[in-house]
Amino acid sequence: MRSNVEADNTAMYYRRSIFIPFLDDLVSQLHTRFEGLSSHALQALLLLPPNLSRLCGEALSTLITHYLPDLPSADSVAQEINLWKAHW
């Protein structure tokens, strides 16, 4: 199928028929990949040693709430995080 867009020159034609639809699709893909569950996974990066200083109470509680079903002992999570911080 051929794209029939109005353009004054070839650069404008390729911009309107190829590049702009490509950018629209790229933005859509980024929104799909980095919404919802991905934001929780990105918050888990705060557990890495270089990022531990940015792990505040709100981020920690959000992280624990999200991963609560996967944790072996939800009661000891806060203590484990404190031990992790002390270690690093």
Distance bins in CASP14 RR format, pairs under 12 A and 6 or more apart:
PFRMAT RR
TARGET T0000
AUTHOR 0000-0000-0000
RMODE 2
METHOD distances of the structure
MODEL  1
1 17 0 0 0 0 0 1 0 0 0 0 0
2 13 0 0 0 0 0 1 0 0 0 0 0
2 17 0 0 0 0 1 0 0 0 0 0 0
2 18 0 0 0 0 0 1 0 0 0 0 0
3 13 0 0 0 0 1 0 0 0 0 0 0
3 14 0 0 0 0 1 0 0 0 0 0 0
3 15 0 0 0 0 0 1 0 0 0 0 0
3 16 0 0 0 0 1 0 0 0 0 0 0
3 17 1 1 0 0 0 0 0 0 0 0 0
3 18 1 0 0 1 0 0 0 0 0 0 0
3 19 0 0 0 0 0 1 0 0 0 0 0
3 20 0 0 0 0 0 1 0 0 0 0 0
3 21 0 0 0 0 1 0 0 0 0 0 0
4 13 0 0 0 0 1 0 0 0 0 0 0
4 16 0 0 0 0 0 1 0 0 0 0 0
4 17 0 0 0 0 1 0 0 0 0 0 0
5 12 0 0 0 0 1 0 0 0 0 0 0
5 13 1 0 0 1 0 0 0 0 0 0 0
5 14 0 0 0 0 1 0 0 0 0 0 0
5 15 0 0 0 0 1 0 0 0 0 0 0
5 16 1 0 1 0 0 0 0 0 0 0 0
5 17 1 0 1 0 0 0 0 0 0 0 0
5 18 0 0 0 0 1 0 0 0 0 0 0
5 19 0 0 0 0 0 1 0 0 0 0 0
5 20 0 0 0 0 1 0 0 0 0 0 0
5 21 0 0 0 0 1 0 0 0 0 0 0
6 12 0 0 0 0 1 0 0 0 0 0 0
6 13 0 0 0 0 1 0 0 0 0 0 0
6 16 0 0 0 0 1 0 0 0 0 0 0
6 17 0 0 0 0 0 1 0 0 0 0 0
7 13 1 1 0 0 0 0 0 0 0 0 0
7 14 0 0 0 0 1 0 0 0 0 0 0
7 15 1 0 0 1 0 0 0 0 0 0 0
7 16 1 0 1 0 0 0 0 0 0 0 0
7 17 1 0 0 1 0 0 0 0 0 0 0
7 18 0 0 0 0 0 1 0 0 0 0 0
7 19 0 0 0 0 0 1 0 0 0 0 0
7 20 0 0 0 0 0 1 0 0 0 0 0
8 15 0 0 0 0 0 1 0 0 0 0 0
8 16 0 0 0 0 0 1 0 0 0 0 0
9 15 0 0 0 0 1 0 0 0 0 0 0
9 16 0 0 0 0 0 1 0 0 0 0 0
10 16 0 0 0 0 0 1 0 0 0 0 0
10 17 0 0 0 0 0 1 0 0 0 0 0
10 18 0 0 0 0 0 1 0 0 0 0 0
11 17 0 0 0 0 0 1 0 0 0 0 0
11 18 0 0 0 0 0 1 0 0 0 0 0
11 19 0 0 0 0 1 0 0 0 0 0 0
12 18 0 0 0 0 0 1 0 0 0 0 0
12 19 0 0 0 0 0 1 0 0 0 0 0
12 20 0 0 0 0 0 1 0 0 0 0 0
13 19 0 0 0 0 0 1 0 0 0 0 0
13 20 0 0 0 0 0 1 0 0 0 0 0
14 20 0 0 0 0 1 0 0 0 0 0 0
14 21 0 0 0 0 0 1 0 0 0 0 0
14 22 0 0 0 0 0 1 0 0 0 0 0
15 21 0 0 0 0 0 1 0 0 0 0 0
15 22 0 0 0 0 0 1 0 0 0 0 0
15 23 0 0 0 0 1 0 0 0 0 0 0
16 22 0 0 0 0 0 1 0 0 0 0 0
16 23 0 0 0 0 0 1 0 0 0 0 0
16 24 0 0 0 0 0 1 0 0 0 0 0
18 24 0 0 0 0 0 1 0 0 0 0 0
18 25 0 0 0 0 0 1 0 0 0 0 0
19 25 0 0 0 0 0 1 0 0 0 0 0
19 26 0 0 0 0 0 1 0 0 0 0 0
20 26 0 0 0 0 0 1 0 0 0 0 0
20 27 0 0 0 0 0 1 0 0 0 0 0
21 27 0 0 0 0 0 1 0 0 0 0 0
21 28 0 0 0 0 0 1 0 0 0 0 0
22 28 0 0 0 0 0 1 0 0 0 0 0
22 29 0 0 0 0 0 1 0 0 0 0 0
23 29 0 0 0 0 0 1 0 0 0 0 0
23 30 0 0 0 0 0 1 0 0 0 0 0
24 30 0 0 0 0 0 1 0 0 0 0 0
24 31 0 0 0 0 0 1 0 0 0 0 0
25 31 0 0 0 0 0 1 0 0 0 0 0
25 32 0 0 0 0 0 1 0 0 0 0 0
26 32 0 0 0 0 0 1 0 0 0 0 0
26 33 0 0 0 0 0 1 0 0 0 0 0
27 33 0 0 0 0 0 1 0 0 0 0 0
27 34 0 0 0 0 0 1 0 0 0 0 0
28 34 0 0 0 0 0 1 0 0 0 0 0
28 35 0 0 0 0 0 1 0 0 0 0 0
29 35 0 0 0 0 0 1 0 0 0 0 0
30 38 0 0 0 0 0 1 0 0 0 0 0
31 38 0 0 0 0 0 1 0 0 0 0 0
31 39 0 0 0 0 0 1 0 0 0 0 0
32 38 0 0 0 0 1 0 0 0 0 0 0
33 39 0 0 0 0 0 1 0 0 0 0 0
33 41 0 0 0 0 0 1 0 0 0 0 0
33 42 0 0 0 0 0 1 0 0 0 0 0
34 40 0 0 0 0 0 1 0 0 0 0 0
34 41 0 0 0 0 1 0 0 0 0 0 0
34 42 1 0 0 1 0 0 0 0 0 0 0
35 41 0 0 0 0 0 1 0 0 0 0 0
35 42 0 0 0 0 0 1 0 0 0 0 0
36 42 0 0 0 0 0 1 0 0 0 0 0
36 43 0 0 0 0 0 1 0 0 0 0 0
36 66 0 0 0 0 0 1 0 0 0 0 0
37 43 0 0 0 0 0 1 0 0 0 0 0
37 44 0 0 0 0 0 1 0 0 0 0 0
37 66 0 0 0 0 1 0 0 0 0 0 0
37 67 0 0 0 0 0 1 0 0 0 0 0
38 44 0 0 0 0 0 1 0 0 0 0 0
38 45 0 0 0 0 0 1 0 0 0 0 0
38 66 0 0 0 0 0 1 0 0 0 0 0
39 45 0 0 0 0 0 1 0 0 0 0 0
39 59 0 0 0 0 0 1 0 0 0 0 0
39 62 0 0 0 0 1 0 0 0 0 0 0
39 63 0 0 0 0 0 1 0 0 0 0 0
39 66 0 0 0 0 1 0 0 0 0 0 0
40 46 0 0 0 0 0 1 0 0 0 0 0
40 59 0 0 0 0 0 1 0 0 0 0 0
40 62 1 0 0 1 0 0 0 0 0 0 0
40 63 1 0 0 1 0 0 0 0 0 0 0
40 64 0 0 0 0 0 1 0 0 0 0 0
40 65 0 0 0 0 1 0 0 0 0 0 0
40 66 1 0 1 0 0 0 0 0 0 0 0
40 67 1 0 0 1 0 0 0 0 0 0 0
40 68 0 0 0 0 0 1 0 0 0 0 0
40 70 0 0 0 0 0 1 0 0 0 0 0
41 47 0 0 0 0 0 1 0 0 0 0 0
41 62 0 0 0 0 0 1 0 0 0 0 0
41 63 0 0 0 0 1 0 0 0 0 0 0
41 66 0 0 0 0 1 0 0 0 0 0 0
41 67 0 0 0 0 1 0 0 0 0 0 0
42 48 0 0 0 0 0 1 0 0 0 0 0
42 51 0 0 0 0 0 1 0 0 0 0 0
42 59 0 0 0 0 0 1 0 0 0 0 0
42 62 0 0 0 0 0 1 0 0 0 0 0
42 63 0 0 0 0 0 1 0 0 0 0 0
42 66 0 0 0 0 0 1 0 0 0 0 0
43 51 0 0 0 0 1 0 0 0 0 0 0
43 54 0 0 0 0 0 1 0 0 0 0 0
43 55 0 0 0 0 1 0 0 0 0 0 0
43 56 0 0 0 0 0 1 0 0 0 0 0
43 57 0 0 0 0 0 1 0 0 0 0 0
43 58 0 0 0 0 0 1 0 0 0 0 0
43 59 1 0 1 0 0 0 0 0 0 0 0
43 60 0 0 0 0 1 0 0 0 0 0 0
43 61 0 0 0 0 0 1 0 0 0 0 0
43 62 1 0 0 1 0 0 0 0 0 0 0
43 63 1 0 1 0 0 0 0 0 0 0 0
43 64 0 0 0 0 0 1 0 0 0 0 0
43 65 0 0 0 0 0 1 0 0 0 0 0
43 66 1 0 0 1 0 0 0 0 0 0 0
43 67 0 0 0 0 1 0 0 0 0 0 0
44 51 0 0 0 0 1 0 0 0 0 0 0
44 55 0 0 0 0 0 1 0 0 0 0 0
44 59 0 0 0 0 1 0 0 0 0 0 0
44 60 0 0 0 0 0 1 0 0 0 0 0
44 62 0 0 0 0 0 1 0 0 0 0 0
44 63 1 0 0 1 0 0 0 0 0 0 0
44 64 0 0 0 0 0 1 0 0 0 0 0
44 66 0 0 0 0 1 0 0 0 0 0 0
44 67 1 0 0 1 0 0 0 0 0 0 0
44 70 0 0 0 0 0 1 0 0 0 0 0
44 81 0 0 0 0 0 1 0 0 0 0 0
45 51 1 0 1 0 0 0 0 0 0 0 0
45 52 0 0 0 0 0 1 0 0 0 0 0
45 54 0 0 0 0 1 0 0 0 0 0 0
45 55 0 0 0 0 1 0 0 0 0 0 0
45 59 0 0 0 0 0 1 0 0 0 0 0
45 63 0 0 0 0 0 1 0 0 0 0 0
46 52 1 0 0 1 0 0 0 0 0 0 0
46 53 0 0 0 0 1 0 0 0 0 0 0
46 54 1 0 1 0 0 0 0 0 0 0 0
46 55 1 0 1 0 0 0 0 0 0 0 0
46 56 0 0 0 0 1 0 0 0 0 0 0
46 57 0 0 0 0 0 1 0 0 0 0 0
46 58 0 0 0 0 0 1 0 0 0 0 0
46 59 1 0 1 0 0 0 0 0 0 0 0
46 60 0 0 0 0 1 0 0 0 0 0 0
46 62 0 0 0 0 0 1 0 0 0 0 0
46 63 1 0 0 1 0 0 0 0 0 0 0
46 64 0 0 0 0 0 1 0 0 0 0 0
46 81 0 0 0 0 1 0 0 0 0 0 0
46 84 0 0 0 0 0 1 0 0 0 0 0
46 85 0 0 0 0 0 1 0 0 0 0 0
47 53 0 0 0 0 0 1 0 0 0 0 0
47 54 0 0 0 0 0 1 0 0 0 0 0
47 55 1 0 0 1 0 0 0 0 0 0 0
47 59 0 0 0 0 0 1 0 0 0 0 0
47 60 0 0 0 0 1 0 0 0 0 0 0
47 63 1 0 0 1 0 0 0 0 0 0 0
47 64 0 0 0 0 0 1 0 0 0 0 0
47 67 0 0 0 0 0 1 0 0 0 0 0
47 77 0 0 0 0 0 1 0 0 0 0 0
47 80 0 0 0 0 0 1 0 0 0 0 0
47 81 1 0 0 1 0 0 0 0 0 0 0
47 84 1 0 0 1 0 0 0 0 0 0 0
47 85 0 0 0 0 1 0 0 0 0 0 0
47 87 0 0 0 0 0 1 0 0 0 0 0
47 88 0 0 0 0 1 0 0 0 0 0 0
48 54 0 0 0 0 0 1 0 0 0 0 0
48 55 0 0 0 0 1 0 0 0 0 0 0
48 84 0 0 0 0 0 1 0 0 0 0 0
48 85 0 0 0 0 0 1 0 0 0 0 0
48 88 0 0 0 0 1 0 0 0 0 0 0
49 55 0 0 0 0 0 1 0 0 0 0 0
49 84 0 0 0 0 1 0 0 0 0 0 0
49 85 0 0 0 0 1 0 0 0 0 0 0
49 86 0 0 0 0 0 1 0 0 0 0 0
49 87 0 0 0 0 1 0 0 0 0 0 0
49 88 1 0 1 0 0 0 0 0 0 0 0
50 88 0 0 0 0 1 0 0 0 0 0 0
51 59 0 0 0 0 0 1 0 0 0 0 0
51 63 0 0 0 0 0 1 0 0 0 0 0
51 84 0 0 0 0 0 1 0 0 0 0 0
51 85 0 0 0 0 0 1 0 0 0 0 0
51 88 0 0 0 0 0 1 0 0 0 0 0
52 59 0 0 0 0 0 1 0 0 0 0 0
52 60 0 0 0 0 0 1 0 0 0 0 0
52 81 0 0 0 0 1 0 0 0 0 0 0
52 82 0 0 0 0 0 1 0 0 0 0 0
52 83 0 0 0 0 0 1 0 0 0 0 0
52 84 1 0 0 1 0 0 0 0 0 0 0
52 85 1 0 1 0 0 0 0 0 0 0 0
52 86 0 0 0 0 0 1 0 0 0 0 0
52 87 0 0 0 0 1 0 0 0 0 0 0
52 88 1 0 1 0 0 0 0 0 0 0 0
53 59 0 0 0 0 0 1 0 0 0 0 0
53 85 0 0 0 0 1 0 0 0 0 0 0
53 88 0 0 0 0 1 0 0 0 0 0 0
54 60 0 0 0 0 0 1 0 0 0 0 0
54 85 0 0 0 0 0 1 0 0 0 0 0
55 61 0 0 0 0 0 1 0 0 0 0 0
55 62 0 0 0 0 0 1 0 0 0 0 0
55 63 0 0 0 0 1 0 0 0 0 0 0
55 64 0 0 0 0 0 1 0 0 0 0 0
55 78 0 0 0 0 0 1 0 0 0 0 0
55 81 1 0 0 1 0 0 0 0 0 0 0
55 82 0 0 0 0 0 1 0 0 0 0 0
55 84 0 0 0 0 1 0 0 0 0 0 0
55 85 1 0 0 1 0 0 0 0 0 0 0
55 88 0 0 0 0 0 1 0 0 0 0 0
56 62 0 0 0 0 0 1 0 0 0 0 0
56 63 0 0 0 0 0 1 0 0 0 0 0
56 81 0 0 0 0 0 1 0 0 0 0 0
56 85 0 0 0 0 0 1 0 0 0 0 0
57 63 0 0 0 0 1 0 0 0 0 0 0
57 64 0 0 0 0 1 0 0 0 0 0 0
57 65 0 0 0 0 0 1 0 0 0 0 0
57 78 0 0 0 0 1 0 0 0 0 0 0
57 81 0 0 0 0 1 0 0 0 0 0 0
57 82 0 0 0 0 0 1 0 0 0 0 0
58 64 0 0 0 0 0 1 0 0 0 0 0
58 65 0 0 0 0 0 1 0 0 0 0 0
59 65 0 0 0 0 0 1 0 0 0 0 0
59 66 0 0 0 0 0 1 0 0 0 0 0
59 81 0 0 0 0 0 1 0 0 0 0 0
60 66 0 0 0 0 0 1 0 0 0 0 0
60 67 0 0 0 0 0 1 0 0 0 0 0
60 77 0 0 0 0 1 0 0 0 0 0 0
60 78 1 0 0 1 0 0 0 0 0 0 0
60 80 0 0 0 0 0 1 0 0 0 0 0
60 81 1 0 0 1 0 0 0 0 0 0 0
60 82 0 0 0 0 0 1 0 0 0 0 0
60 84 0 0 0 0 0 1 0 0 0 0 0
60 85 0 0 0 0 0 1 0 0 0 0 0
61 67 0 0 0 0 0 1 0 0 0 0 0
61 68 0 0 0 0 0 1 0 0 0 0 0
61 74 0 0 0 0 0 1 0 0 0 0 0
61 77 0 0 0 0 0 1 0 0 0 0 0
61 78 0 0 0 0 1 0 0 0 0 0 0
61 81 0 0 0 0 0 1 0 0 0 0 0
62 68 0 0 0 0 0 1 0 0 0 0 0
63 70 0 0 0 0 0 1 0 0 0 0 0
63 71 0 0 0 0 0 1 0 0 0 0 0
63 77 0 0 0 0 1 0 0 0 0 0 0
63 78 0 0 0 0 0 1 0 0 0 0 0
63 81 0 0 0 0 1 0 0 0 0 0 0
64 70 0 0 0 0 0 1 0 0 0 0 0
64 71 1 0 0 1 0 0 0 0 0 0 0
64 73 0 0 0 0 0 1 0 0 0 0 0
64 74 1 0 0 1 0 0 0 0 0 0 0
64 75 0 0 0 0 0 1 0 0 0 0 0
64 76 0 0 0 0 0 1 0 0 0 0 0
64 77 1 0 1 0 0 0 0 0 0 0 0
64 78 1 0 0 1 0 0 0 0 0 0 0
64 79 0 0 0 0 0 1 0 0 0 0 0
64 80 0 0 0 0 0 1 0 0 0 0 0
64 81 0 0 0 0 1 0 0 0 0 0 0
65 71 0 0 0 0 0 1 0 0 0 0 0
65 74 0 0 0 0 1 0 0 0 0 0 0
65 77 0 0 0 0 0 1 0 0 0 0 0
66 74 0 0 0 0 0 1 0 0 0 0 0
66 77 0 0 0 0 0 1 0 0 0 0 0
67 74 0 0 0 0 1 0 0 0 0 0 0
67 77 0 0 0 0 1 0 0 0 0 0 0
67 81 0 0 0 0 0 1 0 0 0 0 0
68 74 1 0 1 0 0 0 0 0 0 0 0
68 75 0 0 0 0 0 1 0 0 0 0 0
68 77 0 0 0 0 1 0 0 0 0 0 0
70 77 0 0 0 0 0 1 0 0 0 0 0
71 77 1 0 1 0 0 0 0 0 0 0 0
71 78 0 0 0 0 0 1 0 0 0 0 0
71 80 0 0 0 0 1 0 0 0 0 0 0
71 81 0 0 0 0 0 1 0 0 0 0 0
72 80 0 0 0 0 0 1 0 0 0 0 0
73 79 0 0 0 0 1 0 0 0 0 0 0
73 80 0 0 0 0 1 0 0 0 0 0 0
74 80 0 0 0 0 0 1 0 0 0 0 0
76 82 0 0 0 0 0 1 0 0 0 0 0
76 83 0 0 0 0 1 0 0 0 0 0 0
76 84 0 0 0 0 0 1 0 0 0 0 0
77 83 0 0 0 0 0 1 0 0 0 0 0
77 84 0 0 0 0 0 1 0 0 0 0 0
78 84 0 0 0 0 0 1 0 0 0 0 0
78 85 0 0 0 0 0 1 0 0 0 0 0
79 85 0 0 0 0 0 1 0 0 0 0 0
79 86 0 0 0 0 0 1 0 0 0 0 0
80 86 0 0 0 0 0 1 0 0 0 0 0
80 87 0 0 0 0 0 1 0 0 0 0 0
81 87 0 0 0 0 0 1 0 0 0 0 0
81 88 0 0 0 0 0 1 0 0 0 0 0
82 88 0 0 0 0 0 1 0 0 0 0 0
END
